[in-house]
Amino acid sequence: MTAAGPPEPSVLGSRLDESAAPVRSSSRALAQAGLIVSGAFLVSRVLGWVRVVVIVNGGVPGADLDAFFAAFRLPDLVFQLVAAGAL
């Protein structure tokens, strides 16, 4: 008696390739990834603008508001260099 093992590669032939799920081309996948990053960048910028509008209209005194904006300068600069520079 012989042990049943996996079929010989010659028996499978090209059927294995036909039954596999279709693979997206690398250029299409790259374009989709670029759109996702661009969309996330846009959403981030809009939410940042909403944050500024809410804080400015929230009645925060002038000195505290200046301190808030000064604290966010460096993180915003790093974000612009990394995210916007990548686009």
PyMOL Python script that loads the backbone (N, CA, C, O; Angstrom):
from pymol import cmd

cmd.read_pdbstr("""\
ATOM      1  N   MET A   1       0.821  -1.184   0.000  1.00  0.00           N
ATOM      2  CA  MET A   1       0.000   0.000   0.000  1.00  0.00           C
ATOM      3  C   MET A   1       0.867   1.251   0.000  1.00  0.00           C
ATOM      4  O   MET A   1       1.892   1.296   0.680  1.00  0.00           O
ATOM      5  N   THR A   2       0.474   2.239  -0.738  1.00  0.00           N
ATOM      6  CA  THR A   2       1.234   3.487  -0.764  1.00  0.00           C
ATOM      7  C   THR A   2       0.483   4.545   0.020  1.00  0.00           C
ATOM      8  O   THR A   2      -0.748   4.578   0.042  1.00  0.00           O
ATOM      9  N   ALA A   3       1.246   5.396   0.653  1.00  0.00           N
ATOM     10  CA  ALA A   3       0.631   6.488   1.422  1.00  0.00           C
ATOM     11  C   ALA A   3       0.160   7.568   0.467  1.00  0.00           C
ATOM     12  O   ALA A   3       0.849   7.926  -0.489  1.00  0.00           O
ATOM     13  N   ALA A   4      -1.026   8.075   0.748  1.00  0.00           N
ATOM     14  CA  ALA A   4      -1.568   9.146  -0.097  1.00  0.00           C
ATOM     15  C   ALA A   4      -0.915  10.460   0.306  1.00  0.00           C
ATOM     16  O   ALA A   4      -1.032  10.895   1.452  1.00  0.00           O
ATOM     17  N   GLY A   5      -0.257  11.062  -0.598  1.00  0.00           N
ATOM     18  CA  GLY A   5       0.413  12.327  -0.336  1.00  0.00           C
ATOM     19  C   GLY A   5      -0.103  13.381  -1.280  1.00  0.00           C
ATOM     20  O   GLY A   5      -1.076  13.159  -2.000  1.00  0.00           O
ATOM     21  N   PRO A   6       0.535  14.512  -1.281  1.00  0.00           N
ATOM     22  CA  PRO A   6       0.107  15.563  -2.204  1.00  0.00           C
ATOM     23  C   PRO A   6       0.357  15.134  -3.643  1.00  0.00           C
ATOM     24  O   PRO A   6       1.321  14.420  -3.920  1.00  0.00           O
ATOM     25  N   PRO A   7      -0.493  15.558  -4.547  1.00  0.00           N
ATOM     26  CA  PRO A   7      -0.320  15.170  -5.948  1.00  0.00           C
ATOM     27  C   PRO A   7       0.983  15.710  -6.513  1.00  0.00           C
ATOM     28  O   PRO A   7       1.525  16.706  -6.033  1.00  0.00           O
ATOM     29  N   GLU A   8       1.455  15.059  -7.502  1.00  0.00           N
ATOM     30  CA  GLU A   8       2.682  15.470  -8.174  1.00  0.00           C
ATOM     31  C   GLU A   8       2.485  16.844  -8.810  1.00  0.00           C
ATOM     32  O   GLU A   8       1.378  17.159  -9.247  1.00  0.00           O
ATOM     33  N   PRO A   9       3.522  17.660  -8.871  1.00  0.00           N
ATOM     34  CA  PRO A   9       3.392  18.977  -9.512  1.00  0.00           C
ATOM     35  C   PRO A   9       2.941  18.881 -10.965  1.00  0.00           C
ATOM     36  O   PRO A   9       2.217  19.754 -11.443  1.00  0.00           O
ATOM     37  N   SER A  10       3.354  17.843 -11.667  1.00  0.00           N
ATOM     38  CA  SER A  10       2.950  17.731 -13.062  1.00  0.00           C
ATOM     39  C   SER A  10       1.460  17.451 -13.198  1.00  0.00           C
ATOM     40  O   SER A  10       0.854  17.777 -14.218  1.00  0.00           O
ATOM     41  N   VAL A  11       0.862  16.838 -12.157  1.00  0.00           N
ATOM     42  CA  VAL A  11      -0.565  16.568 -12.192  1.00  0.00           C
ATOM     43  C   VAL A  11      -1.348  17.863 -12.018  1.00  0.00           C
ATOM     44  O   VAL A  11      -2.391  18.053 -12.642  1.00  0.00           O
ATOM     45  N   LEU A  12      -0.837  18.756 -11.162  1.00  0.00           N
ATOM     46  CA  LEU A  12      -1.540  20.017 -10.921  1.00  0.00           C
ATOM     47  C   LEU A  12      -1.493  20.916 -12.150  1.00  0.00           C
ATOM     48  O   LEU A  12      -2.489  21.547 -12.504  1.00  0.00           O
ATOM     49  N   GLY A  13      -0.360  20.969 -12.782  1.00  0.00           N
ATOM     50  CA  GLY A  13      -0.217  21.775 -13.988  1.00  0.00           C
ATOM     51  C   GLY A  13      -0.583  23.225 -13.743  1.00  0.00           C
ATOM     52  O   GLY A  13      -0.184  23.814 -12.739  1.00  0.00           O
ATOM     53  N   SER A  14      -1.340  23.795 -14.661  1.00  0.00           N
ATOM     54  CA  SER A  14      -1.708  25.204 -14.555  1.00  0.00           C
ATOM     55  C   SER A  14      -3.023  25.393 -13.799  1.00  0.00           C
ATOM     56  O   SER A  14      -3.454  26.533 -13.620  1.00  0.00           O
ATOM     57  N   ARG A  15      -3.661  24.341 -13.359  1.00  0.00           N
ATOM     58  CA  ARG A  15      -4.917  24.492 -12.633  1.00  0.00           C
ATOM     59  C   ARG A  15      -4.721  25.253 -11.328  1.00  0.00           C
ATOM     60  O   ARG A  15      -5.610  25.993 -10.904  1.00  0.00           O
ATOM     61  N   LEU A  16      -3.581  25.082 -10.694  1.00  0.00           N
ATOM     62  CA  LEU A  16      -3.310  25.783  -9.449  1.00  0.00           C
ATOM     63  C   LEU A  16      -3.293  27.294  -9.687  1.00  0.00           C
ATOM     64  O   LEU A  16      -3.809  28.057  -8.870  1.00  0.00           O
ATOM     65  N   ASP A  17      -2.708  27.721 -10.790  1.00  0.00           N
ATOM     66  CA  ASP A  17      -2.650  29.142 -11.090  1.00  0.00           C
ATOM     67  C   ASP A  17      -4.027  29.705 -11.418  1.00  0.00           C
ATOM     68  O   ASP A  17      -4.318  30.846 -11.059  1.00  0.00           O
ATOM     69  N   GLU A  18      -4.869  28.948 -12.081  1.00  0.00           N
ATOM     70  CA  GLU A  18      -6.185  29.418 -12.458  1.00  0.00           C
ATOM     71  C   GLU A  18      -7.124  29.526 -11.260  1.00  0.00           C
ATOM     72  O   GLU A  18      -7.982  30.408 -11.224  1.00  0.00           O
ATOM     73  N   SER A  19      -6.971  28.646 -10.289  1.00  0.00           N
ATOM     74  CA  SER A  19      -7.873  28.666  -9.145  1.00  0.00           C
ATOM     75  C   SER A  19      -7.449  29.682  -8.084  1.00  0.00           C
ATOM     76  O   SER A  19      -8.224  29.975  -7.174  1.00  0.00           O
ATOM     77  N   ALA A  20      -6.261  30.211  -8.181  1.00  0.00           N
ATOM     78  CA  ALA A  20      -5.793  31.186  -7.193  1.00  0.00           C
ATOM     79  C   ALA A  20      -6.554  32.491  -7.384  1.00  0.00           C
ATOM     80  O   ALA A  20      -6.985  32.823  -8.488  1.00  0.00           O
ATOM     81  N   ALA A  21      -6.708  33.222  -6.283  1.00  0.00           N
ATOM     82  CA  ALA A  21      -7.396  34.511  -6.348  1.00  0.00           C
ATOM     83  C   ALA A  21      -6.582  35.478  -7.200  1.00  0.00           C
ATOM     84  O   ALA A  21      -5.353  35.460  -7.147  1.00  0.00           O
ATOM     85  N   PRO A  22      -7.250  36.320  -7.984  1.00  0.00           N
ATOM     86  CA  PRO A  22      -6.504  37.265  -8.819  1.00  0.00           C
ATOM     87  C   PRO A  22      -5.730  38.256  -7.951  1.00  0.00           C
ATOM     88  O   PRO A  22      -6.231  38.737  -6.935  1.00  0.00           O
ATOM     89  N   VAL A  23      -4.527  38.545  -8.361  1.00  0.00           N
ATOM     90  CA  VAL A  23      -3.662  39.461  -7.640  1.00  0.00           C
ATOM     91  C   VAL A  23      -3.678  40.805  -8.355  1.00  0.00           C
ATOM     92  O   VAL A  23      -3.525  40.880  -9.574  1.00  0.00           O
ATOM     93  N   ARG A  24      -3.869  41.875  -7.567  1.00  0.00           N
ATOM     94  CA  ARG A  24      -3.863  43.207  -8.174  1.00  0.00           C
ATOM     95  C   ARG A  24      -2.463  43.556  -8.640  1.00  0.00           C
ATOM     96  O   ARG A  24      -1.471  43.132  -8.047  1.00  0.00           O
ATOM     97  N   SER A  25      -2.397  44.323  -9.696  1.00  0.00           N
ATOM     98  CA  SER A  25      -1.082  44.748 -10.172  1.00  0.00           C
ATOM     99  C   SER A  25      -0.461  45.686  -9.157  1.00  0.00           C
ATOM    100  O   SER A  25      -1.165  46.361  -8.406  1.00  0.00           O
ATOM    101  N   SER A  26       0.835  45.722  -9.139  1.00  0.00           N
ATOM    102  CA  SER A  26       1.524  46.535  -8.140  1.00  0.00           C
ATOM    103  C   SER A  26       1.270  48.025  -8.360  1.00  0.00           C
ATOM    104  O   SER A  26       1.225  48.782  -7.390  1.00  0.00           O
ATOM    105  N   SER A  27       1.106  48.460  -9.594  1.00  0.00           N
ATOM    106  CA  SER A  27       0.863  49.884  -9.831  1.00  0.00           C
ATOM    107  C   SER A  27      -0.526  50.289  -9.340  1.00  0.00           C
ATOM    108  O   SER A  27      -0.710  51.393  -8.828  1.00  0.00           O
ATOM    109  N   ARG A  28      -1.497  49.400  -9.497  1.00  0.00           N
ATOM    110  CA  ARG A  28      -2.839  49.707  -9.003  1.00  0.00           C
ATOM    111  C   ARG A  28      -2.863  49.729  -7.475  1.00  0.00           C
ATOM    112  O   ARG A  28      -3.508  50.589  -6.876  1.00  0.00           O
ATOM    113  N   ALA A  29      -2.165  48.790  -6.850  1.00  0.00           N
ATOM    114  CA  ALA A  29      -2.086  48.760  -5.389  1.00  0.00           C
ATOM    115  C   ALA A  29      -1.362  49.996  -4.869  1.00  0.00           C
ATOM    116  O   ALA A  29      -1.743  50.549  -3.837  1.00  0.00           O
ATOM    117  N   LEU A  30      -0.329  50.429  -5.570  1.00  0.00           N
ATOM    118  CA  LEU A  30       0.405  51.625  -5.178  1.00  0.00           C
ATOM    119  C   LEU A  30      -0.476  52.863  -5.306  1.00  0.00           C
ATOM    120  O   LEU A  30      -0.436  53.741  -4.444  1.00  0.00           O
ATOM    121  N   ALA A  31      -1.263  52.942  -6.361  1.00  0.00           N
ATOM    122  CA  ALA A  31      -2.166  54.077  -6.539  1.00  0.00           C
ATOM    123  C   ALA A  31      -3.234  54.097  -5.457  1.00  0.00           C
ATOM    124  O   ALA A  31      -3.581  55.164  -4.949  1.00  0.00           O
ATOM    125  N   GLN A  32      -3.756  52.933  -5.100  1.00  0.00           N
ATOM    126  CA  GLN A  32      -4.760  52.870  -4.048  1.00  0.00           C
ATOM    127  C   GLN A  32      -4.163  53.285  -2.703  1.00  0.00           C
ATOM    128  O   GLN A  32      -4.802  54.007  -1.937  1.00  0.00           O
ATOM    129  N   ALA A  33      -2.953  52.838  -2.415  1.00  0.00           N
ATOM    130  CA  ALA A  33      -2.291  53.230  -1.170  1.00  0.00           C
ATOM    131  C   ALA A  33      -2.039  54.740  -1.151  1.00  0.00           C
ATOM    132  O   ALA A  33      -2.188  55.377  -0.108  1.00  0.00           O
ATOM    133  N   GLY A  34      -1.665  55.306  -2.275  1.00  0.00           N
ATOM    134  CA  GLY A  34      -1.460  56.751  -2.360  1.00  0.00           C
ATOM    135  C   GLY A  34      -2.743  57.526  -2.113  1.00  0.00           C
ATOM    136  O   GLY A  34      -2.727  58.568  -1.458  1.00  0.00           O
ATOM    137  N   LEU A  35      -3.850  57.021  -2.634  1.00  0.00           N
ATOM    138  CA  LEU A  35      -5.138  57.679  -2.400  1.00  0.00           C
ATOM    139  C   LEU A  35      -5.537  57.602  -0.929  1.00  0.00           C
ATOM    140  O   LEU A  35      -6.107  58.551  -0.391  1.00  0.00           O
ATOM    141  N   ILE A  36      -5.247  56.494  -0.285  1.00  0.00           N
ATOM    142  CA  ILE A  36      -5.571  56.360   1.137  1.00  0.00           C
ATOM    143  C   ILE A  36      -4.753  57.349   1.963  1.00  0.00           C
ATOM    144  O   ILE A  36      -5.283  58.005   2.859  1.00  0.00           O
ATOM    145  N   VAL A  37      -3.475  57.450   1.660  1.00  0.00           N
ATOM    146  CA  VAL A  37      -2.618  58.388   2.398  1.00  0.00           C
ATOM    147  C   VAL A  37      -3.050  59.826   2.129  1.00  0.00           C
ATOM    148  O   VAL A  37      -3.093  60.639   3.052  1.00  0.00           O
ATOM    149  N   SER A  38      -3.368  60.146   0.887  1.00  0.00           N
ATOM    150  CA  SER A  38      -3.815  61.505   0.556  1.00  0.00           C
ATOM    151  C   SER A  38      -5.134  61.831   1.244  1.00  0.00           C
ATOM    152  O   SER A  38      -5.316  62.939   1.749  1.00  0.00           O
ATOM    153  N   GLY A  39      -6.044  60.882   1.267  1.00  0.00           N
ATOM    154  CA  GLY A  39      -7.323  61.091   1.945  1.00  0.00           C
ATOM    155  C   GLY A  39      -7.143  61.286   3.442  1.00  0.00           C
ATOM    156  O   GLY A  39      -7.789  62.146   4.042  1.00  0.00           O
ATOM    157  N   ALA A  40      -6.266  60.489   4.049  1.00  0.00           N
ATOM    158  CA  ALA A  40      -5.996  60.639   5.485  1.00  0.00           C
ATOM    159  C   ALA A  40      -5.357  61.992   5.767  1.00  0.00           C
ATOM    160  O   ALA A  40      -5.661  62.621   6.781  1.00  0.00           O
ATOM    161  N   PHE A  41      -4.480  62.443   4.886  1.00  0.00           N
ATOM    162  CA  PHE A  41      -3.858  63.759   5.043  1.00  0.00           C
ATOM    163  C   PHE A  41      -4.909  64.860   4.973  1.00  0.00           C
ATOM    164  O   PHE A  41      -4.890  65.793   5.776  1.00  0.00           O
ATOM    165  N   LEU A  42      -5.813  64.755   4.029  1.00  0.00           N
ATOM    166  CA  LEU A  42      -6.866  65.758   3.880  1.00  0.00           C
ATOM    167  C   LEU A  42      -7.772  65.785   5.108  1.00  0.00           C
ATOM    168  O   LEU A  42      -8.100  66.859   5.613  1.00  0.00           O
ATOM    169  N   VAL A  43      -8.174  64.623   5.587  1.00  0.00           N
ATOM    170  CA  VAL A  43      -9.022  64.551   6.782  1.00  0.00           C
ATOM    171  C   VAL A  43      -8.298  65.151   7.984  1.00  0.00           C
ATOM    172  O   VAL A  43      -8.906  65.862   8.784  1.00  0.00           O
ATOM    173  N   SER A  44      -7.015  64.871   8.112  1.00  0.00           N
ATOM    174  CA  SER A  44      -6.237  65.415   9.221  1.00  0.00           C
ATOM    175  C   SER A  44      -6.180  66.932   9.174  1.00  0.00           C
ATOM    176  O   SER A  44      -6.329  67.593  10.202  1.00  0.00           O
ATOM    177  N   ARG A  45      -5.968  67.481   7.999  1.00  0.00           N
ATOM    178  CA  ARG A  45      -5.895  68.945   7.876  1.00  0.00           C
ATOM    179  C   ARG A  45      -7.245  69.594   8.174  1.00  0.00           C
ATOM    180  O   ARG A  45      -7.297  70.644   8.814  1.00  0.00           O
ATOM    181  N   VAL A  46      -8.334  68.982   7.719  1.00  0.00           N
ATOM    182  CA  VAL A  46      -9.670  69.532   7.988  1.00  0.00           C
ATOM    183  C   VAL A  46      -9.973  69.474   9.482  1.00  0.00           C
ATOM    184  O   VAL A  46     -10.489  70.437  10.050  1.00  0.00           O
ATOM    185  N   LEU A  47      -9.657  68.354  10.118  1.00  0.00           N
ATOM    186  CA  LEU A  47      -9.890  68.251  11.561  1.00  0.00           C
ATOM    187  C   LEU A  47      -9.010  69.219  12.343  1.00  0.00           C
ATOM    188  O   LEU A  47      -9.429  69.733  13.380  1.00  0.00           O
ATOM    189  N   GLY A  48      -7.808  69.472  11.864  1.00  0.00           N
ATOM    190  CA  GLY A  48      -6.956  70.477  12.501  1.00  0.00           C
ATOM    191  C   GLY A  48      -7.543  71.865  12.389  1.00  0.00           C
ATOM    192  O   GLY A  48      -7.477  72.650  13.334  1.00  0.00           O
ATOM    193  N   TRP A  49      -8.117  72.174  11.239  1.00  0.00           N
ATOM    194  CA  TRP A  49      -8.765  73.466  11.061  1.00  0.00           C
ATOM    195  C   TRP A  49      -9.971  73.594  11.987  1.00  0.00           C
ATOM    196  O   TRP A  49     -10.182  74.644  12.592  1.00  0.00           O
ATOM    197  N   VAL A  50     -10.763  72.524  12.098  1.00  0.00           N
ATOM    198  CA  VAL A  50     -11.917  72.533  13.007  1.00  0.00           C
ATOM    199  C   VAL A  50     -11.446  72.723  14.446  1.00  0.00           C
ATOM    200  O   VAL A  50     -12.084  73.451  15.207  1.00  0.00           O
ATOM    201  N   ARG A  51     -10.343  72.084  14.832  1.00  0.00           N
ATOM    202  CA  ARG A  51      -9.781  72.241  16.171  1.00  0.00           C
ATOM    203  C   ARG A  51      -9.452  73.709  16.447  1.00  0.00           C
ATOM    204  O   ARG A  51      -9.775  74.232  17.513  1.00  0.00           O
ATOM    205  N   VAL A  52      -8.818  74.359  15.499  1.00  0.00           N
ATOM    206  CA  VAL A  52      -8.438  75.767  15.682  1.00  0.00           C
ATOM    207  C   VAL A  52      -9.669  76.647  15.796  1.00  0.00           C
ATOM    208  O   VAL A  52      -9.715  77.535  16.646  1.00  0.00           O
ATOM    209  N   VAL A  53     -10.665  76.416  14.957  1.00  0.00           N
ATOM    210  CA  VAL A  53     -11.888  77.226  14.995  1.00  0.00           C
ATOM    211  C   VAL A  53     -12.598  77.068  16.336  1.00  0.00           C
ATOM    212  O   VAL A  53     -13.054  78.053  16.917  1.00  0.00           O
ATOM    213  N   VAL A  54     -12.695  75.833  16.830  1.00  0.00           N
ATOM    214  CA  VAL A  54     -13.369  75.596  18.107  1.00  0.00           C
ATOM    215  C   VAL A  54     -12.608  76.249  19.252  1.00  0.00           C
ATOM    216  O   VAL A  54     -13.220  76.842  20.139  1.00  0.00           O
ATOM    217  N   ILE A  55     -11.293  76.149  19.246  1.00  0.00           N
ATOM    218  CA  ILE A  55     -10.500  76.719  20.329  1.00  0.00           C
ATOM    219  C   ILE A  55     -10.548  78.241  20.301  1.00  0.00           C
ATOM    220  O   ILE A  55     -10.674  78.871  21.351  1.00  0.00           O
ATOM    221  N   VAL A  56     -10.451  78.836  19.128  1.00  0.00           N
ATOM    222  CA  VAL A  56     -10.475  80.301  19.034  1.00  0.00           C
ATOM    223  C   VAL A  56     -11.839  80.844  19.445  1.00  0.00           C
ATOM    224  O   VAL A  56     -11.915  81.876  20.113  1.00  0.00           O
ATOM    225  N   ASN A  57     -12.911  80.169  19.060  1.00  0.00           N
ATOM    226  CA  ASN A  57     -14.259  80.643  19.395  1.00  0.00           C
ATOM    227  C   ASN A  57     -14.712  80.175  20.776  1.00  0.00           C
ATOM    228  O   ASN A  57     -15.831  80.475  21.192  1.00  0.00           O
ATOM    229  N   GLY A  58     -13.860  79.447  21.488  1.00  0.00           N
ATOM    230  CA  GLY A  58     -14.224  78.946  22.809  1.00  0.00           C
ATOM    231  C   GLY A  58     -14.065  79.949  23.927  1.00  0.00           C
ATOM    232  O   GLY A  58     -14.411  79.641  25.068  1.00  0.00           O
ATOM    233  N   GLY A  59     -13.569  81.105  23.657  1.00  0.00           N
ATOM    234  CA  GLY A  59     -13.429  82.132  24.668  1.00  0.00           C
ATOM    235  C   GLY A  59     -12.180  81.985  25.520  1.00  0.00           C
ATOM    236  O   GLY A  59     -12.159  82.445  26.662  1.00  0.00           O
ATOM    237  N   VAL A  60     -11.140  81.353  24.990  1.00  0.00           N
ATOM    238  CA  VAL A  60      -9.885  81.204  25.731  1.00  0.00           C
ATOM    239  C   VAL A  60      -9.180  82.560  25.746  1.00  0.00           C
ATOM    240  O   VAL A  60      -9.111  83.235  24.719  1.00  0.00           O
ATOM    241  N   PRO A  61      -8.657  82.962  26.909  1.00  0.00           N
ATOM    242  CA  PRO A  61      -7.944  84.262  26.969  1.00  0.00           C
ATOM    243  C   PRO A  61      -6.728  84.294  26.045  1.00  0.00           C
ATOM    244  O   PRO A  61      -6.206  83.249  25.656  1.00  0.00           O
ATOM    245  N   GLY A  62      -6.286  85.490  25.702  1.00  0.00           N
ATOM    246  CA  GLY A  62      -5.226  85.695  24.724  1.00  0.00           C
ATOM    247  C   GLY A  62      -3.914  85.008  25.045  1.00  0.00           C
ATOM    248  O   GLY A  62      -3.338  84.363  24.169  1.00  0.00           O
ATOM    249  N   ALA A  63      -3.415  85.125  26.282  1.00  0.00           N
ATOM    250  CA  ALA A  63      -2.116  84.539  26.632  1.00  0.00           C
ATOM    251  C   ALA A  63      -2.168  83.013  26.597  1.00  0.00           C
ATOM    252  O   ALA A  63      -1.217  82.370  26.153  1.00  0.00           O
ATOM    253  N   ASP A  64      -3.265  82.438  27.059  1.00  0.00           N
ATOM    254  CA  ASP A  64      -3.403  80.981  27.029  1.00  0.00           C
ATOM    255  C   ASP A  64      -3.508  80.475  25.591  1.00  0.00           C
ATOM    256  O   ASP A  64      -2.971  79.420  25.253  1.00  0.00           O
ATOM    257  N   LEU A  65      -4.194  81.225  24.766  1.00  0.00           N
ATOM    258  CA  LEU A  65      -4.325  80.837  23.366  1.00  0.00           C
ATOM    259  C   LEU A  65      -2.975  80.903  22.659  1.00  0.00           C
ATOM    260  O   LEU A  65      -2.654  80.033  21.850  1.00  0.00           O
ATOM    261  N   ASP A  66      -2.185  81.930  22.961  1.00  0.00           N
ATOM    262  CA  ASP A  66      -0.848  82.041  22.383  1.00  0.00           C
ATOM    263  C   ASP A  66       0.038  80.871  22.812  1.00  0.00           C
ATOM    264  O   ASP A  66       0.800  80.338  22.006  1.00  0.00           O
ATOM    265  N   ALA A  67      -0.062  80.478  24.066  1.00  0.00           N
ATOM    266  CA  ALA A  67       0.717  79.336  24.558  1.00  0.00           C
ATOM    267  C   ALA A  67       0.296  78.046  23.857  1.00  0.00           C
ATOM    268  O   ALA A  67       1.137  77.209  23.531  1.00  0.00           O
ATOM    269  N   PHE A  68      -0.998  77.890  23.629  1.00  0.00           N
ATOM    270  CA  PHE A  68      -1.491  76.697  22.933  1.00  0.00           C
ATOM    271  C   PHE A  68      -0.935  76.625  21.514  1.00  0.00           C
ATOM    272  O   PHE A  68      -0.455  75.578  21.081  1.00  0.00           O
ATOM    273  N   PHE A  69      -1.001  77.730  20.801  1.00  0.00           N
ATOM    274  CA  PHE A  69      -0.506  77.731  19.429  1.00  0.00           C
ATOM    275  C   PHE A  69       1.007  77.540  19.373  1.00  0.00           C
ATOM    276  O   PHE A  69       1.516  76.895  18.456  1.00  0.00           O
ATOM    277  N   ALA A  70       1.726  78.095  20.342  1.00  0.00           N
ATOM    278  CA  ALA A  70       3.180  77.903  20.392  1.00  0.00           C
ATOM    279  C   ALA A  70       3.524  76.434  20.645  1.00  0.00           C
ATOM    280  O   ALA A  70       4.490  75.918  20.082  1.00  0.00           O
ATOM    281  N   ALA A  71       2.742  75.765  21.483  1.00  0.00           N
ATOM    282  CA  ALA A  71       3.003  74.350  21.793  1.00  0.00           C
ATOM    283  C   ALA A  71       2.745  73.452  20.591  1.00  0.00           C
ATOM    284  O   ALA A  71       3.363  72.393  20.477  1.00  0.00           O
ATOM    285  N   PHE A  72       1.850  73.846  19.696  1.00  0.00           N
ATOM    286  CA  PHE A  72       1.529  73.007  18.544  1.00  0.00           C
ATOM    287  C   PHE A  72       2.371  73.317  17.309  1.00  0.00           C
ATOM    288  O   PHE A  72       2.238  72.635  16.293  1.00  0.00           O
ATOM    289  N   ARG A  73       3.230  74.325  17.374  1.00  0.00           N
ATOM    290  CA  ARG A  73       4.045  74.669  16.209  1.00  0.00           C
ATOM    291  C   ARG A  73       4.994  73.561  15.798  1.00  0.00           C
ATOM    292  O   ARG A  73       5.055  73.206  14.621  1.00  0.00           O
ATOM    293  N   LEU A  74       5.736  73.008  16.749  1.00  0.00           N
ATOM    294  CA  LEU A  74       6.721  71.973  16.444  1.00  0.00           C
ATOM    295  C   LEU A  74       6.060  70.675  15.947  1.00  0.00           C
ATOM    296  O   LEU A  74       6.499  70.138  14.930  1.00  0.00           O
ATOM    297  N   PRO A  75       5.026  70.149  16.620  1.00  0.00           N
ATOM    298  CA  PRO A  75       4.377  68.944  16.082  1.00  0.00           C
ATOM    299  C   PRO A  75       3.776  69.162  14.691  1.00  0.00           C
ATOM    300  O   PRO A  75       3.828  68.271  13.843  1.00  0.00           O
ATOM    301  N   ASP A  76       3.211  70.338  14.460  1.00  0.00           N
ATOM    302  CA  ASP A  76       2.662  70.619  13.131  1.00  0.00           C
ATOM    303  C   ASP A  76       3.764  70.693  12.075  1.00  0.00           C
ATOM    304  O   ASP A  76       3.565  70.251  10.943  1.00  0.00           O
ATOM    305  N   LEU A  77       4.907  71.240  12.431  1.00  0.00           N
ATOM    306  CA  LEU A  77       6.017  71.309  11.501  1.00  0.00           C
ATOM    307  C   LEU A  77       6.520  69.905  11.146  1.00  0.00           C
ATOM    308  O   LEU A  77       6.778  69.608   9.979  1.00  0.00           O
ATOM    309  N   VAL A  78       6.654  69.061  12.147  1.00  0.00           N
ATOM    310  CA  VAL A  78       7.099  67.687  11.897  1.00  0.00           C
ATOM    311  C   VAL A  78       6.090  66.967  11.011  1.00  0.00           C
ATOM    312  O   VAL A  78       6.479  66.250  10.089  1.00  0.00           O
ATOM    313  N   PHE A  79       4.802  67.150  11.280  1.00  0.00           N
ATOM    314  CA  PHE A  79       3.762  66.521  10.458  1.00  0.00           C
ATOM    315  C   PHE A  79       3.853  67.003   9.010  1.00  0.00           C
ATOM    316  O   PHE A  79       3.763  66.202   8.079  1.00  0.00           O
ATOM    317  N   GLN A  80       4.028  68.294   8.826  1.00  0.00           N
ATOM    318  CA  GLN A  80       4.115  68.827   7.472  1.00  0.00           C
ATOM    319  C   GLN A  80       5.323  68.266   6.727  1.00  0.00           C
ATOM    320  O   GLN A  80       5.227  67.943   5.542  1.00  0.00           O
ATOM    321  N   LEU A  81       6.449  68.149   7.409  1.00  0.00           N
ATOM    322  CA  LEU A  81       7.654  67.634   6.764  1.00  0.00           C
ATOM    323  C   LEU A  81       7.510  66.160   6.394  1.00  0.00           C
ATOM    324  O   LEU A  81       7.959  65.737   5.329  1.00  0.00           O
ATOM    325  N   VAL A  82       6.889  65.385   7.269  1.00  0.00           N
ATOM    326  CA  VAL A  82       6.788  63.946   7.037  1.00  0.00           C
ATOM    327  C   VAL A  82       5.633  63.622   6.095  1.00  0.00           C
ATOM    328  O   VAL A  82       5.842  62.976   5.068  1.00  0.00           O
ATOM    329  N   ALA A  83       4.432  64.053   6.424  1.00  0.00           N
ATOM    330  CA  ALA A  83       3.254  63.674   5.645  1.00  0.00           C
ATOM    331  C   ALA A  83       3.174  64.445   4.322  1.00  0.00           C
ATOM    332  O   ALA A  83       3.027  63.843   3.258  1.00  0.00           O
ATOM    333  N   ALA A  84       3.269  65.743   4.390  1.00  0.00           N
ATOM    334  CA  ALA A  84       3.131  66.526   3.163  1.00  0.00           C
ATOM    335  C   ALA A  84       4.331  66.354   2.255  1.00  0.00           C
ATOM    336  O   ALA A  84       4.201  66.413   1.033  1.00  0.00           O
ATOM    337  N   GLY A  85       5.501  66.142   2.842  1.00  0.00           N
ATOM    338  CA  GLY A  85       6.692  65.919   2.030  1.00  0.00           C
ATOM    339  C   GLY A  85       6.658  64.586   1.299  1.00  0.00           C
ATOM    340  O   GLY A  85       7.274  64.430   0.245  1.00  0.00           O
ATOM    341  N   ALA A  86       5.936  63.628   1.864  1.00  0.00           N
ATOM    342  CA  ALA A  86       5.834  62.305   1.242  1.00  0.00           C
ATOM    343  C   ALA A  86       4.893  62.333   0.038  1.00  0.00           C
ATOM    344  O   ALA A  86       4.985  61.474  -0.840  1.00  0.00           O
ATOM    345  N   LEU A  87       4.004  63.299  -0.007  1.00  0.00           N
ATOM    346  CA  LEU A  87       3.060  63.369  -1.127  1.00  0.00           C
ATOM    347  C   LEU A  87       3.728  64.101  -2.250  1.00  0.00           C
ATOM    348  O   LEU A  87       3.129  64.287  -3.308  1.00  0.00           O
TER     349      LEU A  87
END
""", "prot")
cmd.dss("prot")
cmd.show_as("cartoon", "prot")
cmd.util.cbc("prot")
cmd.orient("prot")
